[in-house]
């Protein structure tokens, strides 16, 4: 059984970020990564094979990974990739969807298409890679099943999660034949989970339509301090329950989505180059924040530093003089 171990403890602190990025690229077929601009970083990965299925336990500080169109063309192998947190969370983005998963849940995405996975806090994940061909040959149409949350409501998806964790735990003591059978069992449970998910397609489509209308409302009214769940429900003439149900695939919910979009808009504004950038206060007010202390607190929680420090830090990285 093949095993690969990587730890940033092997290198000096200043070399850990490039060391990690190189390992991520080699282990996951050219995957790009970054660490949110942090300079302190540590991470560890232990990978093993269960037949054609690859399982990796990953522990690391906050980071994110992206697959670009160019990297897809350079990759030889197509996998469906699963992230299942032990601790922390992961935001899986593909096919225009974003699914946040927490411990007890998992999400799946296609490595032959563009995607991004955000890990905004320190995480410990189980990463499982199943050959895409092994599921395509079973007749599944995959696009609508990617970047979804599974396992949180039990059923076969929960059994799939327990099987993946158990196989990873027991792999060191398995012979090759038993490991191949365990990999086949994982593939079968993932297949059954996706069949179950596909059976909820019509109801899911209705939720998606409402979710898109909610997101349009948020985009159009991001500067409005009164933008909240109640005001969106009133504008769309639906109940709060319908709004919450539309965001059932996203752990942060409607209010969390509003906050995330506001913070991302502020972050982009802070990255605008001189001359004459708006002040932090002007940026916060222009994106719906009326309490500046609250804005600074939630910005630091998401991006690791207060907004003014974030702007200065980014300019130093880009070699731009601070006014």
Backbone as numpy.savetxt, mean C-alpha at the origin, in Angstrom:
# Nx Ny Nz CAx CAy CAz Cx Cy Cz
15.44 -26.57 -0.27 14.59 -25.38 -0.27 15.48 -24.13 -0.27
15.26 -23.22 -1.22 16.06 -22.00 -1.32 15.62 -20.98 -0.27
16.61 -20.37 0.38 16.32 -19.33 1.37 17.25 -18.16 1.13
16.71 -16.94 1.24 17.52 -15.73 1.09 17.28 -14.84 2.30
18.35 -14.35 2.90 18.26 -13.50 4.08 18.98 -12.19 3.80
18.36 -11.08 4.13 18.97 -9.77 3.98 18.68 -8.94 5.22
19.69 -8.26 5.73 19.51 -7.35 6.85 20.40 -6.13 6.66
19.86 -4.95 6.93 20.67 -3.74 6.82 21.70 -3.64 7.94
21.60 -4.54 8.94 22.62 -4.56 10.00 24.00 -4.87 9.43
24.03 -5.44 8.21 25.30 -5.84 7.61 26.11 -4.65 7.10
25.50 -3.47 7.00 26.19 -2.33 6.39 26.15 -1.13 7.32
26.99 -0.15 7.04 27.03 1.07 7.83 25.73 1.84 7.68
25.32 2.60 8.71 24.04 3.33 8.66 23.87 4.18 7.41
24.92 4.86 6.95 24.77 5.75 5.79 24.57 4.99 4.49
24.87 3.67 4.49 24.74 2.86 3.28 23.45 2.04 3.26
22.63 2.16 4.31 21.49 1.25 4.43 20.39 1.51 3.41
20.12 2.77 3.12 19.05 3.06 2.16 19.39 2.52 0.77
20.58 2.82 0.20 20.89 2.23 -1.12 21.00 0.71 -1.08
21.51 0.16 0.02 21.60 -1.29 0.17 20.21 -1.92 0.11
19.27 -1.33 0.84 17.88 -1.82 0.85 17.25 -1.71 -0.54
17.42 -0.56 -1.18 16.83 -0.35 -2.51 17.35 -1.38 -3.50
18.65 -1.68 -3.43 19.23 -2.66 -4.34 18.66 -4.06 -4.08
18.49 -4.42 -2.80 17.93 -5.73 -2.47 16.48 -5.84 -2.94
15.70 -4.80 -2.69 14.29 -4.80 -3.14 14.24 -5.00 -4.65
15.11 -4.30 -5.38 15.11 -4.39 -6.84 15.46 -5.80 -7.30
16.47 -6.43 -6.66 16.91 -7.75 -7.11 15.94 -8.84 -6.69
15.39 -8.75 -5.48 14.50 -9.80 -5.00 13.15 -9.76 -5.70
12.67 -8.54 -6.01 11.33 -8.39 -6.58 11.36 -7.86 -8.01
12.36 -8.30 -8.77 12.38 -8.08 -10.24 12.32 -6.61 -10.64
13.26 -5.80 -10.16 13.36 -4.42 -10.61 12.44 -3.44 -9.92
11.89 -3.81 -8.77 10.98 -2.93 -8.05 11.73 -1.70 -7.54
11.12 -0.51 -7.71 11.71 0.73 -7.20 11.21 0.99 -5.78
12.03 1.64 -4.97 11.63 1.91 -3.59 12.16 3.25 -3.12
11.51 3.81 -2.11 12.05 4.97 -1.42 11.60 4.92 0.04
12.21 5.77 0.86 11.95 5.73 2.32 11.41 7.07 2.82
10.57 7.72 1.99 9.92 8.98 2.37 10.93 10.08 2.70
12.13 9.99 2.16 13.14 11.01 2.44 13.87 10.83 3.75
13.60 9.74 4.50 14.28 9.51 5.78 15.75 9.19 5.54
16.57 9.47 6.53 17.99 9.12 6.45 18.31 7.93 7.36
17.55 7.75 8.43 17.73 6.59 9.30 16.80 5.48 8.83
17.37 4.29 8.65 16.56 3.18 8.13 17.15 1.87 8.57
16.27 0.90 8.87 16.72 -0.47 9.04 15.64 -1.41 8.53
16.07 -2.54 8.00 15.12 -3.50 7.44 15.72 -4.88 7.38
14.84 -5.88 7.28 15.27 -7.28 7.21 14.26 -8.06 6.38
14.74 -8.95 5.52 13.88 -9.82 4.73 14.41 -11.24 4.77
13.52 -12.19 4.95 13.86 -13.61 4.88 12.89 -14.26 3.91
13.39 -14.82 2.81 12.55 -15.41 1.76 12.81 -16.90 1.64
11.76 -17.64 1.29 11.87 -19.07 1.07 10.88 -19.48 -0.01
11.14 -20.62 -0.65 10.29 -21.12 -1.73 9.46 -22.30 -1.24
8.19 -22.29 -1.59 7.31 -23.44 -1.41 6.90 -23.87 -2.82
7.73 -24.64 -3.47 7.51 -24.92 -4.88 7.68 -23.65 -5.69
6.68 -23.30 -6.48 6.74 -22.09 -7.31 6.32 -20.84 -6.55
5.84 -20.99 -5.33 5.37 -19.87 -4.51 6.54 -19.36 -3.66
6.71 -18.03 -3.63 7.79 -17.42 -2.85 7.17 -16.67 -1.67
7.68 -16.95 -0.47 7.18 -16.30 0.74 8.30 -15.51 1.39
8.02 -14.27 1.77 9.02 -13.39 2.36 8.46 -12.74 3.61
9.20 -12.81 4.70 8.84 -12.04 5.88 9.70 -10.78 5.88
9.05 -9.64 5.91 9.72 -8.34 5.77 9.47 -7.52 7.02
10.54 -6.99 7.61 10.44 -6.03 8.72 11.24 -4.80 8.32
10.64 -3.62 8.44 11.37 -2.43 8.00 10.71 -1.16 8.52
11.51 -0.09 8.56 10.95 1.23 8.80 10.04 1.61 7.64
9.39 2.75 7.78 8.43 3.15 6.75 9.13 3.27 5.39
8.44 2.83 4.36 8.98 2.88 3.01 7.84 2.64 2.04
8.08 2.81 0.77 7.09 2.51 -0.26 7.81 1.95 -1.48
7.07 1.20 -2.27 7.63 0.59 -3.48 6.71 0.88 -4.65
7.31 0.96 -5.85 6.56 1.28 -7.06 7.04 0.42 -8.22
6.13 0.04 -9.09 6.50 -0.64 -10.32 6.06 0.23 -11.48
7.03 0.67 -12.27 6.77 1.53 -13.42 6.55 0.70 -14.68
6.04 1.33 -15.72 5.80 0.65 -16.98 7.12 0.10 -17.55
8.23 0.85 -17.39 9.52 0.42 -17.92 10.02 -0.83 -17.20
9.83 -0.88 -15.89 10.29 -2.04 -15.12 9.47 -3.28 -15.45
8.20 -3.09 -15.80 7.37 -4.24 -16.20 7.95 -4.88 -17.45
8.33 -4.06 -18.42 8.87 -4.61 -19.67 10.19 -5.33 -19.43
10.91 -4.89 -18.39 12.21 -5.51 -18.12 12.08 -6.79 -17.29
10.90 -7.05 -16.76 10.72 -8.21 -15.88 10.32 -9.44 -16.69
10.92 -10.59 -16.33 10.65 -11.82 -17.06 9.47 -12.60 -16.48
9.28 -12.53 -15.16 8.30 -13.38 -14.49 7.09 -12.59 -14.04
5.91 -13.16 -14.25 4.68 -12.52 -13.80 4.14 -13.21 -12.56
3.92 -12.42 -11.51 3.38 -12.97 -10.26 2.16 -12.17 -9.83
1.29 -12.83 -9.07 0.33 -12.14 -8.24 0.95 -12.07 -6.86
1.00 -10.87 -6.32 1.75 -10.63 -5.09 0.79 -10.24 -3.98
0.96 -10.84 -2.83 0.07 -10.63 -1.68 0.86 -9.96 -0.58
0.26 -8.95 0.06 0.84 -8.37 1.26 -0.14 -8.60 2.40
0.36 -9.18 3.49 -0.46 -9.52 4.65 0.26 -9.03 5.91
-0.13 -7.88 6.46 0.60 -7.32 7.60 0.49 -8.16 8.87
1.62 -8.29 9.58 1.62 -8.76 10.96 1.45 -7.56 11.90
2.20 -6.49 11.59 2.06 -5.23 12.30 2.12 -4.10 11.28
1.57 -2.93 11.66 1.54 -1.81 10.73 0.41 -1.94 9.73
0.58 -1.31 8.58 -0.45 -1.33 7.55 0.23 -1.19 6.18
-0.55 -1.44 5.13 -0.04 -1.28 3.77 -1.15 -0.73 2.89
-0.82 0.22 2.03 -1.77 0.77 1.06 -1.42 0.28 -0.33
-2.25 -0.59 -0.89 -1.99 -1.20 -2.19 -2.78 -0.44 -3.26
-2.08 0.09 -4.25 -2.71 0.90 -5.30 -2.49 0.26 -6.66
-3.59 -0.04 -7.34 -3.54 -0.60 -8.69 -4.91 -0.48 -9.33
-4.94 -0.36 -10.66 -6.21 -0.29 -11.41 -7.10 0.86 -10.92
-6.47 1.96 -10.46 -7.24 3.11 -9.98 -7.86 2.92 -8.62
-7.52 1.82 -7.92 -8.05 1.57 -6.58 -6.94 1.63 -5.55
-7.30 1.97 -4.32 -6.36 1.97 -3.20 -6.99 1.20 -2.05
-6.36 0.12 -1.63 -6.87 -0.71 -0.53 -5.87 -0.68 0.62
-6.31 -0.22 1.78 -5.46 -0.23 2.98 -5.76 -1.49 3.76
-4.72 -2.26 4.07 -4.88 -3.49 4.82 -4.08 -3.42 6.12
-4.64 -4.04 7.15 -4.07 -4.06 8.49 -3.95 -5.51 8.94
-3.35 -5.80 10.12 -3.22 -7.19 10.56 -4.56 -7.93 10.55
-4.54 -9.16 10.02 -5.77 -9.94 9.87 -6.39 -9.81 8.49
-5.78 -9.00 7.62 -6.28 -8.80 6.26 -5.13 -9.01 5.27
-5.49 -9.10 3.99 -4.47 -9.15 2.95 -5.03 -8.54 1.67
-4.12 -8.15 0.80 -4.51 -7.64 -0.50 -3.57 -8.24 -1.54
-4.04 -8.25 -2.77 -3.29 -8.90 -3.86 -3.19 -7.95 -5.05
-2.07 -8.01 -5.76 -1.87 -7.14 -6.92 -1.02 -7.87 -7.95
-1.05 -7.34 -9.16 -0.47 -7.99 -10.33 0.86 -7.32 -10.67
1.95 -8.08 -10.62 3.26 -7.49 -10.89 3.50 -7.20 -12.37
2.58 -7.64 -13.24 2.73 -7.33 -14.67 2.01 -6.04 -15.05
1.53 -5.31 -14.06 0.90 -4.00 -14.28 1.54 -3.01 -13.31
1.35 -1.72 -13.56 1.89 -0.72 -12.65 1.18 -0.82 -11.30
1.92 -0.55 -10.23 1.32 -0.55 -8.90 2.22 0.20 -7.94
1.69 0.50 -6.76 2.47 1.10 -5.69 1.96 0.54 -4.37
2.87 0.35 -3.43 2.51 -0.09 -2.09 3.15 0.86 -1.09
2.32 1.51 -0.27 2.79 2.46 0.73 2.81 1.78 2.10
3.91 1.99 2.82 4.03 1.53 4.20 4.42 2.73 5.05
3.45 3.56 5.47 3.77 4.85 6.09 4.26 4.77 7.53
4.23 3.57 8.14 4.75 3.36 9.48 5.65 2.13 9.45
6.38 1.89 10.53 7.19 0.67 10.59 6.29 -0.55 10.47
6.72 -1.53 9.68 5.86 -2.66 9.36 6.58 -3.98 9.54
5.76 -5.01 9.69 6.20 -6.39 9.57 5.14 -7.08 8.72
5.53 -7.53 7.53 4.59 -8.10 6.56 5.01 -9.52 6.17
4.02 -10.30 5.77 4.27 -11.51 5.00 3.94 -11.18 3.55
4.92 -11.36 2.67 4.75 -11.13 1.23 4.74 -12.50 0.54
3.70 -12.77 -0.23 3.57 -14.06 -0.90 3.43 -13.81 -2.40
4.25 -14.50 -3.19 4.22 -14.35 -4.65 3.79 -15.66 -5.29
2.64 -15.63 -5.97 2.09 -16.80 -6.64 2.21 -16.58 -8.14
2.76 -17.53 -8.90 2.85 -17.33 -10.37 1.49 -16.98 -10.96
1.43 -15.89 -11.70 0.17 -15.44 -12.27 -0.45 -16.50 -13.17
0.38 -17.20 -13.92 -0.14 -18.20 -14.86 -0.93 -19.29 -14.16
-0.58 -19.59 -12.89 -1.26 -20.65 -12.17 -2.71 -20.29 -11.84
-3.03 -19.00 -11.84 -4.40 -18.57 -11.58 -5.13 -18.17 -12.86
-4.40 -17.61 -13.81 -5.02 -17.26 -15.09 -5.54 -18.52 -15.78
-4.79 -19.61 -15.69 -5.20 -20.85 -16.36 -6.47 -21.43 -15.76
-6.89 -20.93 -14.60 -8.12 -21.41 -13.98 -9.34 -20.58 -14.39
-9.13 -19.63 -15.31 -10.26 -18.91 -15.87 -10.63 -17.63 -15.16
-9.84 -17.18 -14.21 -10.17 -15.96 -13.48 -9.86 -14.71 -14.32
-10.76 -13.73 -14.29 -10.50 -12.41 -14.86 -10.00 -11.56 -13.69
-8.73 -11.17 -13.73 -8.08 -10.67 -12.52 -8.21 -9.18 -12.27
-8.36 -8.37 -13.34 -8.23 -6.92 -13.18 -9.12 -6.35 -12.08
-10.38 -6.78 -12.02 -11.31 -6.23 -11.04 -11.09 -6.78 -9.64
-10.19 -7.74 -9.48 -9.97 -8.36 -8.18 -8.70 -7.85 -7.50
-7.92 -7.05 -8.23 -6.68 -6.54 -7.67 -6.93 -5.34 -6.76
-6.02 -5.12 -5.81 -6.10 -3.99 -4.87 -7.44 -3.99 -4.14
-7.80 -5.13 -3.58 -8.99 -5.28 -2.73 -8.55 -5.74 -1.34
-9.39 -5.52 -0.36 -9.14 -6.04 0.99 -9.81 -7.40 1.12
-9.07 -8.38 1.63 -9.61 -9.71 1.85 -9.25 -10.19 3.26
-10.05 -11.11 3.77 -9.74 -11.76 5.04 -10.36 -11.14 6.26
-10.71 -9.85 6.17 -11.23 -9.17 7.36 -12.58 -9.67 7.82
-13.38 -10.20 6.89 -14.72 -10.69 7.25 -14.77 -12.22 7.35
-13.61 -12.87 7.44 -13.57 -14.32 7.60 -13.71 -15.04 6.28
-14.30 -16.25 6.33 -14.50 -17.04 5.12 -13.22 -17.64 4.60
-13.24 -18.01 3.33 -12.09 -18.72 2.76 -10.86 -17.81 2.69
-11.06 -16.49 2.58 -9.91 -15.59 2.55 -9.14 -15.61 3.88
-9.87 -15.79 4.98 -9.19 -15.92 6.27 -8.42 -17.24 6.33
-9.00 -18.31 5.80 -8.29 -19.59 5.73 -7.03 -19.47 4.87
-7.13 -18.70 3.78 -5.96 -18.48 2.93 -4.85 -17.79 3.72
-5.22 -16.77 4.50 -4.23 -16.05 5.30 -3.58 -16.97 6.32
-4.38 -17.76 7.02 -3.83 -18.68 8.02 -2.92 -19.71 7.38
-3.28 -20.17 6.17 -2.44 -21.13 5.46 -1.11 -20.51 5.07
-1.13 -19.29 4.54 0.11 -18.62 4.16 1.04 -18.44 5.36
0.47 -18.02 6.49 1.30 -17.82 7.69 1.86 -19.15 8.19
1.01 -20.19 8.20 1.45 -21.49 8.70 2.54 -22.08 7.81
2.38 -21.97 6.50 3.37 -22.51 5.58 4.71 -21.82 5.79
4.69 -20.50 5.90 5.95 -19.78 6.09 6.63 -20.24 7.39
5.84 -20.39 8.43 6.39 -20.78 9.73 7.00 -22.18 9.69
6.38 -23.11 8.95 6.82 -24.51 8.95 7.80 -24.85 7.84
8.01 -23.94 6.90 8.87 -24.24 5.74 10.27 -24.73 6.11
10.93 -24.15 7.12 12.30 -24.61 7.40 12.41 -26.10 7.68
11.36 -26.74 8.17 11.42 -28.16 8.47 10.84 -29.06 7.40
10.46 -28.50 6.24 9.81 -29.28 5.18 10.82 -29.77 4.15
10.58 -30.98 3.65 11.30 -31.45 2.48 10.73 -30.77 1.24
11.46 -30.85 0.13 11.05 -30.15 -1.08 9.66 -30.57 -1.56
9.37 -31.85 -1.50 8.07 -32.32 -1.98 6.94 -31.76 -1.13
7.12 -31.75 0.19 6.10 -31.20 1.08 5.96 -29.68 0.85
7.07 -29.00 0.61 7.03 -27.56 0.36 6.26 -27.25 -0.92
6.47 -28.08 -1.96 5.72 -27.87 -3.21 4.21 -28.06 -2.97
3.86 -29.07 -2.20 2.44 -29.30 -1.89 1.86 -28.14 -1.09
2.66 -27.59 -0.17 2.20 -26.44 0.61 1.98 -25.23 -0.29
2.88 -25.04 -1.27 2.71 -23.95 -2.22 1.45 -24.13 -3.05
1.17 -25.38 -3.45 -0.07 -25.66 -4.19 -1.30 -25.35 -3.34
-1.22 -25.64 -2.04 -2.34 -25.35 -1.15 -2.59 -23.84 -1.05
-1.52 -23.08 -0.97 -1.66 -21.62 -0.96 -2.34 -21.15 -2.24
-1.87 -21.65 -3.38 -2.46 -21.25 -4.66 -3.94 -21.57 -4.71
-4.32 -22.75 -4.21 -5.72 -23.14 -4.23 -6.57 -22.23 -3.35
-6.08 -21.90 -2.15 -6.85 -21.03 -1.26 -6.96 -19.61 -1.82
-5.89 -19.13 -2.45 -5.96 -17.80 -3.08 -6.98 -17.83 -4.21
-6.98 -18.91 -5.00 -7.94 -19.05 -6.09 -9.37 -19.02 -5.55
-9.65 -19.78 -4.49 -11.00 -19.81 -3.91 -11.39 -18.45 -3.34
-10.41 -17.76 -2.76 -10.69 -16.42 -2.22 -11.09 -15.45 -3.32
-10.40 -15.52 -4.46 -10.71 -14.63 -5.57 -12.05 -14.98 -6.22
-12.38 -16.27 -6.27 -13.70 -16.68 -6.76 -14.79 -16.09 -5.87
-14.58 -16.19 -4.56 -15.56 -15.64 -3.62 -15.67 -14.12 -3.80
-14.54 -13.46 -3.97 -14.54 -12.01 -4.18 -15.25 -11.65 -5.48
-15.01 -12.41 -6.54 -15.66 -12.13 -7.83 -17.16 -12.28 -7.74
-17.64 -13.16 -6.87 -19.08 -13.36 -6.71 -19.79 -12.18 -6.10
-19.02 -11.26 -5.50 -19.62 -10.06 -4.94 -19.51 -8.89 -5.91
-19.30 -9.19 -7.19 -18.98 -8.15 -8.18 -20.04 -7.10 -8.37
-21.31 -7.47 -8.47 -22.34 -6.46 -8.77 -22.49 -5.47 -7.63
-22.53 -5.99 -6.40 -22.63 -5.09 -5.25 -21.39 -4.22 -5.15
-20.24 -4.79 -5.48 -18.99 -4.04 -5.44 -19.00 -2.91 -6.45
-19.57 -3.17 -7.64 -19.62 -2.14 -8.67 -20.47 -0.96 -8.23
-21.57 -1.23 -7.55 -22.40 -0.14 -7.04 -21.64 0.67 -6.00
-20.93 -0.02 -5.12 -20.14 0.71 -4.11 -19.06 1.55 -4.79
-18.42 0.98 -5.82 -17.37 1.72 -6.51 -17.91 2.99 -7.17
-19.10 2.90 -7.75 -19.69 4.07 -8.39 -19.92 5.18 -7.37
-20.45 4.80 -6.20 -20.67 5.80 -5.15 -19.34 6.32 -4.64
-18.36 5.44 -4.49 -17.06 5.88 -4.00 -16.45 6.90 -4.94
-16.59 6.69 -6.25 -16.05 7.66 -7.21 -16.75 9.01 -7.09
-18.07 8.98 -6.87 -18.79 10.25 -6.68 -18.33 10.95 -5.40
-18.07 10.19 -4.37 -17.56 10.78 -3.12 -16.20 11.42 -3.37
-15.33 10.72 -4.09 -13.99 11.25 -4.35 -14.06 12.51 -5.21
-14.99 12.55 -6.14 -15.17 13.76 -6.94 -15.59 14.94 -6.06
-16.49 14.67 -5.10 -16.90 15.70 -4.15 -15.70 16.22 -3.35
-14.87 15.30 -2.88 -13.71 15.70 -2.08 -12.77 16.56 -2.91
-12.49 16.14 -4.13 -11.59 16.90 -5.01 -12.12 18.31 -5.27
-13.42 18.40 -5.53 -14.01 19.70 -5.86 -14.08 20.63 -4.66
-14.15 20.07 -3.45 -14.39 20.91 -2.26 -13.27 20.83 -1.25
-12.08 20.51 -1.70 -10.98 20.29 -0.77 -10.67 21.53 0.08
-10.91 22.72 -0.47 -10.61 23.96 0.26 -11.70 24.34 1.25
-12.82 23.64 1.24 -13.96 23.97 2.09 -13.78 23.38 3.48
-13.60 24.19 4.53 -13.44 23.65 5.89 -14.66 22.84 6.35
-15.82 23.07 5.74 -17.04 22.36 6.13 -17.17 20.99 5.45
-16.20 20.63 4.62 -16.25 19.33 3.95 -16.09 18.22 4.99
-17.10 17.37 5.12 -17.05 16.23 6.02 -18.05 15.18 5.56
-18.20 14.13 6.32 -19.10 13.03 5.93 -20.53 13.53 5.77
-21.00 14.33 6.71 -22.39 14.80 6.66 -22.65 15.68 5.45
-21.72 16.57 5.14 -21.95 17.47 4.01 -21.89 16.71 2.68
-21.04 15.69 2.59 -21.00 14.88 1.37 -22.29 14.08 1.23
-22.76 13.49 2.33 -24.02 12.73 2.29 -25.17 13.62 1.83
-25.20 14.85 2.33 -26.26 15.77 1.92 -26.15 16.12 0.44
-24.92 16.36 -0.04 -24.72 16.73 -1.44 -25.09 15.59 -2.38
-24.87 14.36 -1.96 -25.15 13.20 -2.81 -26.51 12.57 -2.51
-27.22 13.18 -1.55 -28.56 12.71 -1.20 -28.56 11.23 -0.82
-27.63 10.86 0.06 -27.58 9.49 0.55 -27.24 9.50 2.04
-27.34 8.35 2.68 -27.11 8.27 4.12 -25.63 8.12 4.43
-25.29 8.41 5.70 -23.92 8.19 6.15 -23.54 6.72 6.01
-24.51 5.83 6.27 -24.24 4.40 6.19 -23.79 4.01 4.78
-24.44 4.59 3.74 -24.05 4.29 2.37 -22.64 4.81 2.07
-22.31 5.96 2.63 -20.96 6.49 2.44 -19.93 5.57 3.07
-20.18 5.14 4.30 -19.24 4.24 4.98 -19.12 2.92 4.23
-20.24 2.42 3.72 -20.21 1.16 2.98 -19.40 1.29 1.68
-19.52 2.45 1.02 -18.77 2.68 -0.22 -17.27 2.63 0.03
-16.83 2.99 1.24 -15.41 2.99 1.59 -15.02 1.79 2.43
-15.83 0.73 2.39 -15.55 -0.45 3.22 -14.25 -1.15 2.81
-13.77 -0.92 1.60 -12.52 -1.54 1.14 -11.30 -0.71 1.54
-11.50 0.42 2.20 -10.40 1.30 2.55 -10.42 1.55 4.05
-9.35 1.13 4.73 -9.31 1.13 6.19 -9.49 2.53 6.78
-9.07 3.56 6.07 -9.11 4.91 6.63 -10.50 5.52 6.61
-11.43 4.97 5.81 -12.79 5.49 5.76 -12.88 6.81 5.02
-14.09 7.38 5.01 -14.33 8.63 4.27 -13.55 9.78 4.90
-13.67 9.94 6.23 -12.99 11.05 6.91 -11.48 10.94 6.73
-10.96 9.71 6.82 -9.53 9.52 6.62 -9.10 9.84 5.20
-9.96 9.54 4.23 -9.64 9.86 2.84 -9.58 11.37 2.65
-10.54 12.11 3.23 -10.54 13.57 3.13 -9.24 14.13 3.69
-8.86 13.63 4.89 -7.63 14.11 5.52 -6.42 13.79 4.67
-6.37 12.57 4.14 -5.21 12.17 3.32 -5.09 13.05 2.08
-6.22 13.32 1.41 -6.18 14.15 0.21 -5.75 15.57 0.53
-6.22 16.10 1.66 -5.80 17.45 2.06 -4.30 17.49 2.35
-3.81 16.50 3.08 -2.39 16.47 3.40 -1.54 16.29 2.14
-1.97 15.45 1.22 -1.21 15.26 -0.02 -1.18 16.54 -0.84
-2.31 17.25 -0.88 -2.35 18.51 -1.62 -1.40 19.53 -0.99
-1.38 19.58 0.35 -0.46 20.49 1.05 0.99 20.09 0.80
1.26 18.79 0.83 2.62 18.33 0.59 3.10 18.73 -0.80
2.24 18.56 -1.81 2.62 18.96 -3.17 2.88 20.45 -3.24
2.07 21.22 -2.54 2.26 22.68 -2.54 3.59 23.05 -1.88
3.95 22.35 -0.80 5.20 22.63 -0.12 6.41 22.32 -0.98
6.24 21.43 -1.94 7.35 21.04 -2.82 7.55 22.00 -3.99
6.61 22.94 -4.17 6.76 23.88 -5.28 8.01 24.72 -5.09
8.79 24.92 -6.15 10.04 25.67 -6.00 9.79 27.17 -5.84
10.81 27.85 -5.32 10.79 29.31 -5.28 10.82 29.80 -6.74
10.47 31.04 -7.05 10.24 32.12 -6.09 8.79 32.23 -5.63
8.62 32.98 -4.55 7.31 33.37 -4.03 6.40 32.19 -3.70
6.89 31.20 -2.97 5.98 30.15 -2.55 5.05 30.67 -1.45
3.90 30.06 -1.33 2.99 30.46 -0.26 3.52 29.99 1.09
3.14 30.71 2.14 3.56 30.32 3.48 2.83 29.05 3.89
3.33 28.39 4.94 2.69 27.18 5.45 1.27 27.48 5.88
1.06 28.61 6.52 -0.29 28.99 6.96 -1.23 29.14 5.77
-0.77 29.84 4.72 -1.60 30.03 3.53 -1.94 28.69 2.88
-0.97 27.80 2.83 -1.21 26.48 2.23 -2.24 25.71 3.02
-2.11 25.71 4.34 -3.06 24.98 5.18 -4.48 25.52 5.01
-4.63 26.83 5.06 -5.95 27.44 4.94 -6.56 27.19 3.56
-5.72 27.16 2.53 -6.21 26.96 1.16 -6.69 25.54 0.92
-6.37 24.63 1.83 -6.77 23.24 1.64 -7.67 22.74 2.78
-8.38 23.67 3.40 -9.46 23.28 4.30 -9.08 23.13 5.76
-7.84 23.41 6.13 -7.44 23.32 7.54 -7.67 24.69 8.20
-8.46 24.73 9.24 -8.70 25.98 9.94 -7.93 26.05 11.26
-7.43 24.93 11.73 -6.65 24.87 12.97 -5.21 24.52 12.61
-4.31 25.49 12.73 -2.94 25.30 12.27 -2.16 24.32 13.13
-2.46 24.29 14.44 -1.79 23.33 15.32 -2.19 21.90 14.93
-3.47 21.72 14.62 -3.95 20.40 14.18 -3.29 20.02 12.85
-3.18 20.97 11.93 -2.55 20.71 10.64 -1.11 20.26 10.83
-0.36 20.98 11.66 1.05 20.63 11.87 1.17 19.24 12.49
0.26 18.92 13.41 0.32 17.63 14.10 0.03 16.47 13.15
-1.03 16.58 12.34 -1.39 15.48 11.45 -0.40 15.37 10.29
0.16 16.51 9.85 1.18 16.46 8.79 2.42 15.71 9.29
2.86 16.03 10.50 4.03 15.35 11.07 3.76 13.86 11.25
2.55 13.52 11.68 2.20 12.12 11.87 2.29 11.34 10.57
1.90 11.97 9.46 1.89 11.27 8.16 3.25 11.28 7.48
3.97 12.40 7.54 5.19 12.55 6.75 6.47 12.58 7.59
6.35 12.47 8.91 7.52 12.32 9.75 8.15 13.59 10.26
7.68 14.75 9.81 8.23 16.03 10.28 7.20 17.13 10.05
7.27 18.24 10.80 6.33 19.34 10.61 6.44 19.91 9.20
5.40 20.61 8.72 5.41 21.09 7.33 6.57 22.02 6.99
6.92 22.92 7.90 8.02 23.84 7.60 9.34 23.09 7.49
9.56 22.10 8.37 10.78 21.30 8.30 10.78 20.45 7.03
9.62 19.95 6.63 9.50 19.13 5.42 9.93 19.95 4.20
9.45 21.18 4.13 9.81 22.05 3.00 11.31 22.28 2.97
11.90 22.62 4.13 13.34 22.91 4.18 14.15 21.65 3.86
13.73 20.52 4.42 14.45 19.26 4.18 14.44 18.90 2.69
13.29 19.06 2.05 13.17 18.71 0.64 14.03 19.62 -0.21
14.06 20.90 0.11 14.88 21.83 -0.66 16.36 21.52 -0.53
16.77 21.09 0.67 18.18 20.71 0.83 18.51 19.50 -0.03
17.59 18.54 -0.07 17.82 17.35 -0.89 17.92 17.70 -2.37
17.13 18.70 -2.78 17.11 19.10 -4.19 18.19 20.14 -4.51
18.92 20.56 -3.48 19.98 21.53 -3.72 19.48 22.93 -3.93
18.25 23.21 -3.44 17.67 24.54 -3.64 17.91 25.37 -2.40
18.34 26.57 -2.56 18.59 27.46 -1.42 17.28 27.82 -0.76
17.27 27.84 0.57 16.09 28.25 1.33 16.08 29.76 1.46
14.94 30.42 1.16 14.93 31.87 1.24 15.03 32.35 2.67
